[in-house]
C-alpha cells in the first residue's frame, strides 16, 4: 500500500550521499548486530568512501534511514533502554523493550508504511510496560518503494525467531499491524495458524484486506484452503475520520471483518472510533487499552 495515510510526517527526500553513508557507518559502529545503541552512534568517527553497489538492504543502512526519519523517537527509545539490533536475517532491525526475564507475554508490532519501528515502539511502550509485556517493534520497510519491503512470510519469520529468543510460549504473543502492515498481517496470521500458533490475538489497525495486496489470494482467495484463519482471534480498528475510507477506514475494515469470518477467524472486538483519524488507535489511548484487555482475556 504505497500511499496509505499515516499520522507521522512523510520522510524527507534524503540527505546528501556522503551524509547518508556516514549515518549508515555510524549505525554499524554502534552495534546494530545485537547490542544496545549508545551515544557514540550519533558521532561516526571514521570516514567511509561511498561505493555504488547494487545489494540487498542491510540492517545498518535501514537503521540509518529510520533514525533520520524519526530522530526524536529514536532518541526516546535509546533513553528508555531499548535494545536496537539487527533482525535475524540481518536485513533490517528491531526495537525491543529493556531486558527482562525470559518468557511472559509479548507484543509484536509492525509500523505503518510512512513510519518506523521507533514509532511503533513509542506508541505501545507505556501500556506494554504497565502490563509487564515484552514489546518488539520490527522494521519491515527496507527501501523507498513497497517492493522493497518484507513479505508476510518474511515478517512472520522475523517475529517467530525473535519471540523464540525471548522465550515467549505459543499463545502468549499479540500481533499488531498498522495501516499497510495491517494489510499484510492477515497473511502473517494465516502462516502462524499453520506453524507455531504463537499469537493469541491479532490487531488489524486501519488497514484492510484488498485484492492485489500481499497474500490476499492465498488467504482470502482459497489458495490456502477454505479456513486458513481457523482458530485466530481478532481486534479490528477504524477511525470515522480516516481520510481514505476505501483503503484504511471503516468501510474496508467492515469488509475485512466479513472476510476473516468466512476464512475461520473470530472477531473478538471491532473498535470504531467516530472521532478518530487514521492513527486513532494509538492517539486515543482507550482504544489501545480495550484491545490489550482482549489479549489479557485470551492469554491469561
N, C-alpha and C positions, 0 to 999 in steps of 0.2 A: 504494500500500500504506500506508494511513493509520495502521496500528498496528504496523508492523514493529518488533521489538525493536532496541535499539541499546546498545552499550557506553557511550554517553555519556548523561549525565542528561537527562531531559526538560526542554525550555526552560521558564523561569519564565513566569508568566502575563503579564508585561509591565510596563513602567514606567508611571507616570502620563503622561498625554498630553503635557504640556509637556516632560517629560524626554525622551520619545521623539522629539519634534520637534527638540529641541536636539541629540540624538545624530545624527539624520539630517543636520542642518545641519553639524555638525562633520565628518561624513564627506565631504560635498560640498566644504567649505572645504579639507579635507586633500588633495583632488585625486583622487577616485575615477575621474575620467575618464582617468587614464593615468599618474600619477606615483606613485612610492613614497610611502607614508604616513609622516609624521614625527611628532614628539612633539606638535605643535600639534593633531593630530587628537583628542587627549583633552581639549582645552581650548577649546571653542567660544567665540568672543569676541563674537558678535553675537546679539541676541535675534531670534527668528523667531516671528511670530504664527501660531498654528495655524489652518488653513483646512480645512474639511471638503469635500474634493473627491474624487469618485469618479474614479480614474485608474489606468492600468496601473502595475504595480510599476516603480520606478526603481532604478537602481544604488545611489543614495545611501541610500534607505530600506531596501533589502535588506541592504546592508552594515552599516548601523547596527544592525539587528536581529541579524545574525550576530555582530557584535562583542559585543553584550550577552549572547548565548547562550554564547559561547566566549571570554571575555576573556583567559584565560591563553594560549590558543593563538594568539589574535590578536597578543598582545604577543610571543610567541615567534617568530612569522613575521616581524614587523617587526624584531626583534632580529637575525634571520638575514639581513636584507637583501632579503627577498622583495618582489616587485612586487605590489601590490594595486591593481587597476584595473578599470574598467568592462568588461563583456563587449562584444563588437562591436555587439550590438543595444541596448546601454545599459540593459537591464532588470535586470541582475544584476552580479556581479563575479567575478573570478578571482584566484587567488593563484599566483604563478609564481616559481620559483627565481631567484636573482640572475642578472643579465645575464651572458651568456657568448657565445662565437662562434656565429654562425648555423649552423643545420644540426645534425647529430648525431642521437642518439636522444632520444625524449621519452616520458614517461608522462603520460597524461591520466586523471585520476581524478574520479569523481563520488561524493560523500559519501552516507551514509545519511540517511533522512528526518528523524531526530531529531538530526542533527549538522550540521556546516557545512563549507564549503570549507577553513576553517582547520584543522579536524580532519583532513580528507583530506590536506592538505599536511603536517601534523605526522607522520602515520602513514607516509608514504613518504619524508620528507625525507632521513633519514640514509642509507638504502640508495641512493636516487637520486643523492645527492652522491658516494657511494663509487664508483658505477659511471659517473659522469660524464654522467648523463641529465638533460635538462631536465625539470622537474616542473611540471605545470599542473593545479591543482585548481579546478574550475568549480563555482560555487554554483548549483544547479538548483532549489532550493526557494524560490519567490518570495513565498509568503504562509504562512498558518497552516493551510491545507487542501490536500489532494492535488490539487485542481483548480487551485490557484494555483502551478503548477509548470511547468517546461519539458516539452514533449512530447519523445519521442525525436528527432523531426525537428529541433526547436529545439536540443536537446542536441548533435546532430551538427553543426548549422550553426555553433554557437559553437566547438566543438572544431576543426572544419576551418579556420575563419578564423584561430584562434589558432596552429594548427600552421603554417599558411602564413606568417603573420607571423614566426614563429620560424625559417623556412627549413627545416623538417623535411620530408624527402622521403617519398613514398609508401613504405610498408613499414618505416619507421623509428620508428613510434609504437606504443605499447601503450595499450589501452583498459581501464580498470578501473571497475567499478561495485559498490558495496556496498549490500546489503540492498534497499531499494526502488529504488535506482538500478540494481542488478544486474538487477532485473526489467525495466528499461527498455533496458538496453544490447543485448538481443537485437535490438530494432528498430534501434538505432544501428548495430550491426554489419551488419545487412542493408542499410541505406541506404549504408553505406560500400562494400559489395561492388558496389553499382550505380554508385557515383560514383568517388571518388578512390583507394580502396583504400589508405588511409593506415595502417591498423592491421595489423601482422603478427600480433598476438595480442590476444585479449580475455579478461578475467578476470571470471567471474561469481562474486562473493564473497557467498555466503549470501543469495541472492535468486533464487527460482525463477520459471520461466515458467509462468503460470497464466491460464486463461480470464478475461476481463474486464479484464486489465491492458493498458496502452497497447501497441498494435501486435501483440498476441498473434494476432489473427485474420489480420493481414497476413502475419506471418512463419510462424506455425505452422498457420494455417487455410487456407493455399493462395492467399490473395489476391495475394501477390507471386510466385506461380508455385511449382513443385514444389521448387526448390532455391535459395531466396534466400540461404542461408548458404554456398553452394558456395565453396570456397577459404578460408573463415575457419578460424582455429585458436583453440582454447580451453583455458584452465585453469579448472576449477570447484573451488570450495572449500565444505566444510560442516564444522560442528563437531558432534561427537557429543553434546554437552550443550546444543545450541541449544534454547532454551525453547519455540520454536514450529516443530516439525519440518515441519508441513504447509505452512508459508509460506516458511521460510528455512533449514530443516535438511536433513539428508541424504536423507530420502525424496523431497522435492520436487526436490532437486538431482539425484538419480539419474534421476527422470523427465525433468528438463530435459536431461540428457545424451542421453537417447534421442531427444528431440525435435530437438535440434541435429543429431544424426547423420542423422535422417530428412530434414532440410532441407539436407543437403550439407556441414555443418560437421564438423570433426575435433576430437575431444577429445585434446589432447596430454598432459594430466595431470589426474587427478581427485584432489584432496587431501582426504582425510578425516582429521580430527584428533579422535580419540575423547575427548581431554581438554578440548577447546575448547568454549566457548560461542559466542554469536552473533558476537562480534568477534574470534574466534580467528585469523583470517588475519593480522592485524597484531600481536595480543597475543603470539603465539608466532613470533618472527622467522624461524624456519626455514621456515615456510610461505611467507612473502613471498619469501624468498631462492630457494626452489625454483621459484616462478612466474617470477621475474626471470631465473633460469637458462634457463628455456624460451625466454623472449624473446631472450636472448643467442644462443641456437642458431638461432632463426628469422630474426633480423635481425642477422647477423654484422657 
